[in-house]
Amino acid sequence: MPGMNSGLSPDDPTVVAAFRSALLHQGAIALIVLVFLMMIWATARTWRTAPAARPEADEAGARAGESRGRWLLRTGFGTIWILDGILQAQPKMATGLPTLVIQPTAASSLSWVQHLVNWGGTVWSYHPIQAGTASVWIQVGIGAWLITAARGRWSRLAGLSSVGWGLIVWIFGESFGGIFAPGLSWLTGAPGAVLLYVVAGALIALPEGSWRSPRLGRLLLAGLGLFFIGMAVLQAWPGRGFWQGTTHGQPGTLTAMVQSMASTHQPHFLSALLTQFGSFAAGNGFAVNLTVVIVLAALGAAFLTGRPRLVRYAMWFGVVFCLAVWVLVQDLGFLGGVGTDPNSMIPTILLFAAGYLALTPAPQQVPQTEEVQAETGTPAAAAAPGWSQRLRPRALGSALATASARSVAAFAAVAVIVLGAAPMASATVNRTADPILALAISGDSETLDIPAVAFQLTDQNGKAVTQASLRGKVVLLTFLDPVCTTDCPIIAQELKQAGTLLGAQDKDVMLVAVVANPTYRSTVFTQAFDRQEGLAAVPNWLYLTGSTSQLAALWRQYGVTVENLPAGAMSAHNDLVLVIDRSGEIRQELNADPGPATASTKSSFAVLLTQYARQALGGS
């Protein structure tokens, strides 16, 4: 899955620092937006006093009008979304998420799943800072929106936002929850924790009247009952490795899972607990799996009955069992520096607990007229105005003045989502990589202001070229070995792509390479290199050569060390690119070592060279 790997270490200090800086910058913007909204709201309430604008009435109305099950889903999953956003801000996430989290699951899935997920992973690996920060703010915003919007249209829209983003994460982040990969098990999080977020969001988006009768609770519990029975059958299916603690001296499926979790960086007491359970599972694999199968089947059967008393006992037993699995098998789900969520057990508990509360709804207290007015911002008996009337300045001012604090906070949460979604959308349509990847590999370029070295060499077509003849053009100058099979072809392609990215400015930039091999330096070899790399038809490409003494003098003056290896071998030399402005002054010296040479890093170097060329064009 080549597009998913940037080739950089998750701990790369340059990327980590850029990620942290972007989070702080966007966090400051979010805070400013919140303060600005609160100031406008407070000012509007001062100018337009209204009897309905009473926060205490609004809070009471919100509590009285919402069912217990819906409240539990809304606040529970809102809190989890915020936790997920905070986990997404871990330093390793920018470059580590595609390779350490997404790729392992996708790699064992069907080929079409791999291709689909690889597309999403490519967007992330090309734009790790934008994608990483966007995920943070989108998830924090969705969580805050769910918590603050208690009732009405805003609350249902918050549920739909959870559905939409949850599906994106489930598909591209969890590879469909691993349902197309071998070893699927409820114990390890199947069918994907985020799919449970989607279910919860869909339930929250239902009309609030749906929660006022036990019917929704029975349907939810019946669905969960069928799910648990299905997972019990899957867990009991022979030949999947769950019935054996060890097989031919190797750990079984569950044992291997627990042992891998025990090796994760975490507090010692958790690691010791997992190690002990792993040893127990290795020696008692059949008993452990039998227990899991029986419990899952029993929970499913109890939920299918829809009997409140039986469901209540099953619910509390399910809470204890799920918490045990969460600790002993899933290892809390978020430890190790690249955990993105608490896995599936807590969301599962929230769903069946909400199902029980919906099955046994409490008597609803009807909000008073003042409280309805406080929630909606309009008199309870008044007909709803049309959109043209609502958008009038006077109507907007009145709506803002009578809005509750919850409504303002929910609007701020939406603004936070937009703050994350905008750069994510931009990154999705941008086919070139962020230059931060190249900077992470090469380090900051050295800014210079010295004259370029004079030379007189011959291009690939046998024509004489001097440094003076290049004046009036910006020059990207590098040193390449025409028989090199490693770095030099990559650098040549990066220069070629930079020329393409320059567009119309390409005519003002020359892409120039000087031979870096004392043996294979004739135009026969430079022309062969051009044909091999598709450079023969590039009009502003020059591949210069000369006598050994001419080349050696230029290498020495530019600090290029060329080691003459035995005949038949390419030379060894350092990689660099010099940016020379129109007047013949060297502006930048860049370490051009391509590093891992992944698709994203090659694109990143091309973008960085393009930026330097444009700076030289603008400053000449």
C-alpha positions in Angstrom: 0.0 0.0 0.0 2.6 2.6 -1.2 0.5 5.7 -0.9 0.0 5.3 2.8 3.6 5.4 4.0 5.4 8.8 4.1 8.6 7.0 5.1 9.1 9.3 8.1 9.4 8.2 11.7 6.3 9.0 13.8 8.6 10.8 16.2 10.2 13.0 13.6 10.9 16.3 15.5 10.2 18.6 12.5 6.7 17.1 11.8 5.9 16.8 15.5 6.8 20.5 16.1 4.8 21.6 13.0 1.8 19.5 14.2 1.9 21.0 17.7 2.3 24.5 16.3 -0.7 24.0 13.9 -2.9 22.7 16.8 -2.0 25.7 19.0 -2.7 28.1 16.2 -6.0 26.6 15.3 -6.9 26.3 19.0 -6.3 30.0 19.4 -8.6 30.6 16.5 -11.3 28.4 18.0 -11.0 30.3 21.3 -11.3 33.6 19.6 -14.4 32.4 17.7 -16.0 31.3 21.0 -15.2 34.6 22.8 -16.5 36.5 19.8 -19.8 34.6 19.7 -20.3 35.0 23.5 -19.6 38.7 23.3 -22.1 39.2 20.4 -24.7 37.1 22.3 -24.2 39.0 25.6 -24.5 42.3 23.7 -27.7 41.2 21.9 -29.2 40.1 25.2 -28.4 43.5 26.7 -29.9 45.4 23.8 -32.9 43.2 23.3 -34.2 42.0 26.6 -36.9 39.4 26.4 -38.8 37.5 29.2 -38.0 34.2 27.5 -34.2 34.6 27.7 -33.7 32.8 31.0 -30.9 30.3 31.1 -32.3 28.5 34.1 -35.6 28.0 32.3 -33.8 26.7 29.3 -31.8 24.2 31.3 -34.9 23.0 33.1 -36.8 22.6 29.8 -34.0 20.7 28.2 -33.8 18.3 31.1 -37.6 17.8 31.3 -38.1 17.2 27.6 -35.3 14.7 26.8 -35.6 11.0 27.5 -33.0 9.3 29.7 -31.8 7.0 26.9 -31.3 9.8 24.4 -29.5 11.9 27.1 -27.1 9.0 27.8 -26.3 8.5 24.1 -25.8 12.2 23.5 -23.6 13.0 26.4 -21.8 9.6 26.4 -20.8 9.6 22.8 -20.2 13.3 22.9 -17.6 12.7 25.6 -16.1 9.8 23.6 -15.8 12.0 20.5 -14.0 14.7 22.5 -11.7 12.0 24.0 -11.0 10.7 20.4 -10.1 14.2 19.3 -7.7 14.6 22.2 -6.1 11.2 21.4 -5.8 12.4 17.8 -3.6 15.2 19.1 -0.8 12.8 20.3 2.5 13.7 18.7 2.9 10.5 16.8 -0.4 10.8 15.0 0.6 13.1 12.2 2.9 10.6 10.4 2.2 7.5 12.5 -1.6 7.0 12.0 -1.5 5.7 8.4 1.4 3.3 8.9 0.9 2.2 12.5 -2.9 2.1 12.7 -4.6 2.1 9.3 -2.2 0.0 7.2 -2.0 -3.1 9.4 -5.8 -3.7 9.3 -6.1 -2.7 5.6 -3.2 -4.9 4.5 -5.1 -8.1 5.5 -8.4 -7.1 3.9 -9.7 -7.7 0.4 -7.9 -6.0 -2.4 -10.7 -3.5 -3.2 -10.7 -2.5 0.5 -6.9 -2.0 0.3 -7.2 0.3 -2.8 -10.0 2.3 -1.2 -8.3 2.8 2.1 -5.0 3.5 0.4 -6.6 6.4 -1.4 -7.6 7.9 2.0 -4.2 7.0 3.5 -2.5 8.8 0.6 -4.3 12.0 1.4 -3.1 11.7 5.0 0.5 10.8 4.1 0.7 13.7 1.6 -0.8 16.2 4.2 -0.1 14.9 7.7 -0.4 18.3 9.4 -3.7 19.3 7.8 -5.2 15.8 8.1 -4.0 15.4 11.7 -5.3 18.7 13.0 -8.5 18.4 11.0 -9.3 15.1 12.7 -8.7 16.7 16.1 -11.0 19.6 15.6 -13.8 17.8 13.8 -14.0 15.2 16.5 -13.8 17.7 19.4 -16.4 19.8 17.6 -18.8 16.9 17.1 -18.5 15.9 20.7 -19.1 19.4 22.0 -22.1 19.8 19.6 -23.7 16.6 20.9 -23.2 17.6 24.5 -24.4 21.2 24.2 -27.4 20.7 21.8 -29.9 19.0 24.0 -33.0 19.2 21.9 -34.5 20.3 18.7 -33.2 20.6 15.1 -29.6 21.4 16.3 -29.5 18.3 18.4 -30.6 16.0 15.6 -28.1 17.6 13.2 -25.4 16.9 15.7 -26.5 13.2 15.6 -26.3 13.3 11.8 -22.8 14.8 11.9 -21.7 11.9 14.1 -23.1 9.5 11.5 -21.3 11.3 8.6 -17.9 11.6 10.1 -18.2 8.2 11.8 -18.8 6.5 8.4 -15.7 8.2 7.0 -13.6 7.1 9.9 -15.1 3.6 9.8 -14.3 3.2 6.1 -10.9 4.9 5.8 -9.6 4.7 9.4 -10.8 1.3 10.5 -11.0 -0.4 7.0 -14.7 -1.2 7.5 -13.9 -2.2 11.0 -11.9 -5.2 9.8 -15.0 -7.1 8.7 -13.2 -8.0 5.4 -10.1 -9.2 7.2 -9.5 -12.6 8.8 -9.6 -13.0 12.6 -12.8 -10.9 13.1 -14.0 -11.1 16.7 -16.2 -9.0 19.0 -13.3 -9.3 21.6 -11.0 -7.3 19.4 -13.6 -4.6 18.5 -15.5 -6.0 15.5 -17.4 -4.6 13.6 -15.4 -1.4 14.4 -15.9 0.9 17.4 -16.8 3.9 15.1 -19.7 2.0 13.6 -21.3 2.1 17.0 -20.8 5.9 17.0 -22.7 5.8 13.7 -25.6 3.8 15.2 -25.7 6.2 18.2 -25.7 9.2 16.0 -28.6 7.8 13.9 -30.6 7.2 17.1 -29.9 10.8 18.3 -31.1 12.1 14.9 -34.5 10.4 15.3 -37.5 12.6 16.1 -37.6 13.1 19.9 -41.1 11.6 20.0 -39.6 8.3 19.1 -38.0 8.1 22.5 -41.3 8.6 24.4 -42.5 5.0 24.0 -40.8 1.7 24.8 -41.0 0.6 21.1 -37.6 2.2 20.2 -36.0 0.5 23.3 -37.3 -2.9 22.2 -36.1 -2.4 18.6 -32.6 -1.3 19.8 -32.3 -4.2 22.2 -33.5 -6.6 19.6 -30.9 -5.4 17.2 -28.2 -5.7 19.9 -29.5 -9.1 20.8 -29.2 -10.4 17.2 -25.7 -8.8 17.0 -24.5 -10.5 20.2 -25.8 -13.9 19.0 -24.1 -13.4 15.6 -20.9 -12.5 17.4 -21.3 -15.7 19.6 -21.6 -17.8 16.5 -18.6 -16.2 14.9 -16.6 -16.7 18.1 -17.6 -20.3 18.2 -16.8 -21.1 14.6 -14.1 -23.7 14.3 -10.8 -23.3 12.6 -10.4 -19.6 13.5 -7.9 -20.2 16.3 -10.0 -19.0 19.2 -10.5 -22.4 20.8 -6.8 -23.1 21.2 -4.6 -21.2 23.7 -1.6 -22.4 21.7 -1.2 -24.2 18.4 2.1 -26.2 17.6 3.9 -24.1 20.2 2.6 -20.8 18.8 0.0 -18.6 20.6 -3.6 -18.9 19.5 -5.6 -15.9 18.1 -6.8 -14.6 21.4 -3.5 -15.3 23.2 -1.5 -13.5 20.5 -3.8 -10.5 20.7 -3.4 -10.2 24.5 0.4 -10.7 24.4 0.8 -8.0 21.7 -1.2 -5.6 23.9 0.9 -6.5 26.9 4.0 -5.2 25.0 2.4 -1.8 24.4 4.0 1.1 26.3 1.7 1.5 29.4 1.7 1.5 33.2 3.4 -1.5 34.6 0.4 -2.8 36.5 -1.6 -3.0 33.3 1.2 -4.7 31.5 1.5 -7.2 34.3 -2.2 -7.9 34.4 -2.3 -8.5 30.6 0.7 -10.8 30.8 -1.0 -12.9 33.5 -4.2 -13.1 31.5 -2.3 -14.0 28.4 -0.6 -16.8 30.2 -4.0 -18.0 31.5 -5.5 -17.8 28.0 -2.6 -19.8 26.6 -3.2 -22.6 29.0 -7.0 -22.5 29.1 -7.9 -21.3 25.6 -10.9 -23.6 25.2 -12.5 -22.6 28.6 -11.9 -18.9 27.9 -13.5 -19.0 24.5 -16.4 -21.1 25.7 -17.1 -18.5 28.4 -17.1 -15.7 25.8 -19.5 -17.7 23.5 -21.9 -18.5 26.3 -22.0 -14.9 27.7 -22.5 -13.4 24.2 -25.3 -15.8 23.4 -27.0 -15.3 26.8 -26.8 -11.5 26.5 -28.3 -11.7 23.0 -31.1 -13.9 24.2 -31.9 -11.7 27.2 -32.0 -8.6 25.1 -34.2 -10.2 22.5 -36.9 -10.9 25.1 -37.5 -7.2 25.7 -38.6 -8.0 29.3 -37.5 -5.0 31.5 -36.6 -7.1 34.5 -34.5 -9.6 32.6 -32.9 -6.9 30.4 -31.9 -5.0 33.6 -30.0 -8.0 35.0 -28.5 -8.7 31.6 -27.5 -5.0 31.3 -25.6 -5.0 34.6 -23.9 -8.3 33.8 -23.0 -7.0 30.4 -21.4 -3.9 31.9 -19.2 -6.0 34.1 -18.3 -8.4 31.2 -17.6 -5.6 28.7 -15.4 -3.8 31.2 -13.4 -7.0 31.8 -12.9 -7.4 28.1 -12.0 -3.7 27.8 -9.2 -4.1 30.3 -8.0 -7.7 29.7 -8.2 -8.0 25.9 -8.5 -4.5 24.5 -6.1 -2.9 26.9 -8.3 0.2 27.3 -7.9 0.7 23.5 -6.0 4.0 23.6 -2.6 3.3 25.1 0.8 3.2 23.3 0.9 6.7 21.7 -1.2 5.9 18.6 -4.5 4.8 20.2 -7.3 6.7 18.4 -10.3 5.7 20.6 -11.2 3.5 23.6 -12.3 0.7 21.3 -15.7 -0.8 21.3 -16.6 -1.9 24.8 -17.6 1.5 26.2 -19.7 2.4 23.2 -21.4 -1.0 23.4 -22.2 -0.4 27.1 -23.7 3.0 26.2 -25.9 1.4 23.5 -27.5 -1.4 25.5 -27.9 0.9 28.6 -29.7 3.4 26.4 -31.8 0.6 25.0 -32.8 -0.4 28.6 -33.6 3.2 29.5 -35.7 3.6 26.3 -37.5 0.4 27.2 -38.5 1.8 30.6 -39.1 5.5 29.9 -39.7 7.8 32.8 -42.8 10.0 33.0 -42.2 13.1 30.9 -42.6 16.5 32.5 -44.1 18.9 30.0 -42.0 22.1 29.8 -43.9 25.3 30.7 -44.6 27.8 27.9 -41.8 30.0 29.0 -39.3 27.1 28.9 -40.5 26.1 25.4 -40.0 29.7 24.3 -36.5 29.7 25.9 -35.6 26.6 24.0 -36.9 27.6 20.5 -36.5 31.3 20.7 -40.1 31.8 19.6 -43.5 31.9 21.5 -44.9 28.4 21.8 -48.2 29.3 20.1 -46.7 31.4 17.3 -46.5 30.0 13.8 -42.9 29.4 12.6 -41.8 32.2 10.3 -40.4 31.4 6.9 -36.7 31.5 6.0 -37.0 35.0 4.3 -38.4 36.4 7.6 -35.8 34.6 9.7 -32.9 36.1 7.8 -34.0 39.7 8.3 -31.6 41.7 10.5 -34.3 42.4 13.1 -35.3 38.7 13.2 -31.7 37.6 13.5 -31.1 40.0 16.3 -34.2 38.8 18.1 -33.2 35.2 17.7 -29.7 35.8 19.0 -31.1 37.7 22.0 -33.4 34.9 22.9 -31.0 32.1 22.2 -29.9 30.0 25.1 -26.3 29.5 26.2 -26.5 26.0 24.9 -27.4 27.2 21.4 -24.5 29.6 21.3 -22.2 26.8 22.5 -23.6 24.5 19.9 -23.0 27.1 17.2 -19.4 27.5 18.4 -19.0 23.7 18.2 -20.1 23.8 14.6 -17.5 26.5 13.9 -14.8 24.2 15.4 -15.9 21.5 13.0 -15.7 23.9 10.1 -12.2 24.9 11.3 -11.1 21.3 10.9 -13.1 20.4 7.8 -11.9 23.3 5.7 -8.2 22.3 5.6 -9.2 18.6 5.3 -11.3 19.4 2.2 -8.4 21.4 0.8 -5.9 18.6 1.4 -8.3 16.1 -0.3 -8.3 18.0 -3.6 -4.6 18.9 -3.5 -2.5 16.3 -5.4 0.8 17.6 -4.2 2.4 16.9 -0.8 3.1 19.2 2.0 6.7 20.5 1.9 7.1 19.8 5.6 8.0 16.2 4.6 11.0 17.4 2.6 12.0 19.8 5.3 11.9 16.9 7.8 14.3 14.9 5.6 16.6 17.6 4.5 16.5 20.0 7.4 16.2 23.8 6.9 17.9 25.0 3.8 20.8 27.4 4.2 20.1 30.9 3.0 23.0 32.4 1.1 23.8 35.5 -0.8 26.9 34.8 -2.7 27.8 34.8 -6.5 27.4 31.5 -8.3 30.7 29.9 -9.5 31.6 30.7 -13.1 31.9 27.7 -15.4 32.0 26.7 -19.1 30.6 23.3 -19.8 28.8 21.4 -22.5 25.1 20.4 -22.4 23.7 17.0 -23.4 23.4 18.1 -27.1 27.1 19.3 -27.3 26.4 23.0 -27.0 28.5 25.3 -24.8 26.8 26.6 -21.7 28.3 29.2 -19.2 27.1 30.5 -16.0 26.8 33.9 -17.6 24.5 32.6 -20.3 22.0 31.5 -17.6 21.7 35.0 -16.2 18.1 36.3 -16.4 16.8 32.9 -15.4 16.3 31.3 -12.0 18.5 28.2 -11.9 17.9 25.0 -9.9 21.3 23.5 -10.0 22.2 19.9 -8.8 24.9 17.3 -9.4 23.9 13.9 -10.8 25.6 10.7 -11.8 24.3 9.5 -15.2 24.7 5.8 -14.4 23.3 6.1 -10.8 20.4 3.8 -10.0 19.5 5.2 -6.5 19.2 8.9 -5.6 20.0 10.6 -8.9 17.0 9.5 -10.9 14.8 10.4 -7.9 16.3 13.9 -7.7 15.9 14.4 -11.5 12.2 13.4 -11.3 11.7 15.9 -8.4 13.2 18.7 -10.5 11.0 17.6 -13.5 7.9 17.7 -11.3 8.9 21.1 -9.9 9.1 22.4 -13.5 5.5 21.1 -14.1 4.3 22.7 -10.8 5.8 26.1 -11.9 3.3 26.2 -14.8 3.7 29.4 -16.9 6.7 30.4 -14.7 8.6 27.4 -16.0 9.9 29.4 -18.9 11.8 31.6 -16.5 13.5 28.7 -14.6 16.3 26.5 -15.8 16.6 22.9 -14.4 20.4 22.3 -14.5 22.4 19.2 -13.5 26.2 18.8 -13.6 27.7 15.3 -14.1 29.0 13.8 -10.8 31.0 10.9 -12.2 34.6 11.2 -13.4 34.4 8.1 -15.5 31.0 8.1 -17.2 30.8 11.8 -18.2 30.4 11.8 -21.9 27.2 13.1 -23.7 26.4 9.5 -24.5 25.7 8.8 -20.9 23.9 12.1 -20.2 21.6 11.6 -23.2 20.9 8.0 -22.1 20.0 9.3 -18.6 17.7 11.9 -20.2 15.9 9.3 -22.2 15.6 7.0 -19.2 14.1 9.7 -17.0 11.9 11.3 -19.7 13.9 14.5 -19.6 14.9 14.7 -23.3 11.8 16.6 -24.3 11.9 19.0 -21.3 12.8 22.4 -22.9 14.4 24.0 -19.8 16.5 21.0 -18.8 20.3 21.0 -19.1 22.6 18.2 -18.2 26.1 19.6 -18.3 29.5 17.8 -18.6 33.1 18.7 -19.4 36.6 17.5 -18.9 37.6 15.8 -15.7 39.5 18.9 -14.5 36.5 21.2 -15.3 34.1 19.0 -13.4 36.5 18.5 -10.5 37.0 22.3 -10.1 33.3 22.9 -10.0 32.7 20.0 -7.6 35.3 21.5 -5.3 34.0 25.0 -5.4 30.5 23.9 -4.6 31.5 21.5 -1.9 30.5 18.3 -3.8 32.5 15.3 -2.8 32.7 12.7 -5.6 34.3 9.4 -4.9 35.5 7.6 -8.0 34.5 4.0 -7.5 35.8 1.0 -9.6 34.9 0.9 -13.3 31.3 -0.3 -13.9 30.0 1.3 -10.7 28.3 4.6 -10.1 30.1 7.3 -8.1 29.4 8.2 -4.5 28.6 11.9 -3.9 26.5 14.2 -1.7 23.1 15.4 -2.9 22.3 19.1 -3.0 20.3 21.6 -5.0 21.3 25.2 -5.3 18.8 28.0 -6.1 20.4 30.8 -8.2 18.5 33.9 -8.9 18.3 35.9 -12.2 21.4 38.0 -11.3 23.6 34.9 -10.7 23.4 35.0 -6.8 23.0 31.8 -4.8 19.9 32.2 -2.7 19.4 28.7 -1.1 21.3 25.5 -0.6 19.2 22.5 0.0 20.2 19.0 1.1 18.5 17.0 -1.7 19.0 13.5 -0.2 15.6 12.0 -1.1 15.4 9.9 2.1 12.8 7.1 1.9 11.8 8.3 -1.6 8.1 7.5 -1.1 5.5 9.0 -3.4 4.7 11.6 -0.7 8.3 12.6 0.0 9.1 12.9 -3.7 6.1 15.1 -4.3 7.1 17.1 -1.2 10.6 17.8 -2.5 9.1 19.0 -5.8 6.8 21.4 -4.0 9.7 22.7 -1.9 11.8 23.3 -4.9 8.9 25.1 -6.6 8.5 27.4 -3.6 12.2 28.3 -3.6 12.1 28.9 -7.3 9.1 31.2 -7.0 10.8 33.1 -4.1 13.8 33.7 -6.3 11.6 34.8 -9.2 9.8 37.2 -7.0 12.9 38.6 -5.2 15.1 39.0 -8.3 
